[in-house]
Amino acid sequence: MCIYWRKGHLCGCASRFYVETCRPALLAHKTCEKVIEDLELRKSYFKCYDCLREEVRQEIRAANLAAEQAAAAVKRAQEDKKKVEELAREQARKDKIRKDAEERAQKERDEDAKRERDRKAEIERQRREGGLWVDASAGKKGKGRKSGGAGGGSGPGTPMAILTPKKGMGSPSPTPKAPTQALAAPQAPAGVDPGGRAGRWGPAKKVVKEGDRAVGWKK
């Protein structure tokens, strides 16, 4: 007698009905008219097709999700790295600005200290050399003519001292001598034109301006 039976898969699902044909029906190439049903599930060592397909789909979804998460993690890592680099560059820029400002301030302090040292050294040198040099003509304006225009006899930047007058200072200048006969212009002889023309040419014409003509004078 033919029997209907089903598989019990590992996933807990039951398969569809299978027909176990008996020998007489097999030889007759037909199924028995009365087929009994075996209620006991026959054990299977595999999961059913639907569960296997769903499992594969879940694996694919999990792989896709993992890939998306990995890509997002890589993107976040790149963004974090970029932020860290930007912060590092900004910090380096601030450090450089602060360092430059400190160097400029230190340089200015050094220059001020050097100027102060030079000033003190100059004061000390002048003290050792006998004090500052004073312009003696500072308060004697208007007296230059009496002293020959020297303003008291001392120039600017000279110490207060009496200058010895040189020989001949203050004496009257000698009277210039008359030019000698050799330097006098030669007189042209009579009848000779100074311009190089020989003979007499008569008296020169007198040019009279229009405003200098006498009253009643006719041309």
Steps between C-alpha positions, in 0.01 A plus 500: 500500500637844410584747781510882521789629717686826575851606604583669827781753418762628741338840501183341644297535182312210343535432134227437248346152468691233321347173370667174577372258238455140599645217288175385332418863407852548373474191278160612383624855436223648706416608852278317735147628519519519875812677627569528868678801660802453727468760777856452621747740337806342353822663616691724256858621543448829319295811538207562275536700180315805630713519812821453298395776261414736785830419667690589183306822471579586859869433437493729197324773697749461782793519257357812340440657838853416609639653181295815554614520860862449395470774238340732754776419749767573238328827413475598866865410549599715203289789628648463848851490353426810294369681807808399699727625220308828480523543876872422486553754221300762688695431818828519307391832346410640841830377645690662214315830546565492874867410445544781246336747737724386785809530277400850390434605859834355611677675212339831593599450865857421395513811280363716782754354741781560248392861447488551875849350539633718218342808657651425839837426339488832312411687819785329684743579217398866497535514878853360478594741219388807696138564423300595197621743230305828498449742212645829624307707247163370613404810705691772310279586206558835330867533606651346191593832336711612793700183486532480123187286450640211701226524762732520800799324348385138542309275264231242578611193681824659632585535867478831676844643428653827381635470148825686428450742212710433196745746354327773308155443647322831569753718300378708205531342160763654268386752237494342156762645266407675176540290188825550316536656158561162344151386599325808355315457171696648201356812338404471133674755270302768323328388186494137594175333587533292814303232325781446248381730215748765371410864419264753650133433483357818646310548820284215616127536465313580812203277548215683664212315653145596417434631849822709512427717190475873559178685455457632144756265361419367155624187342 
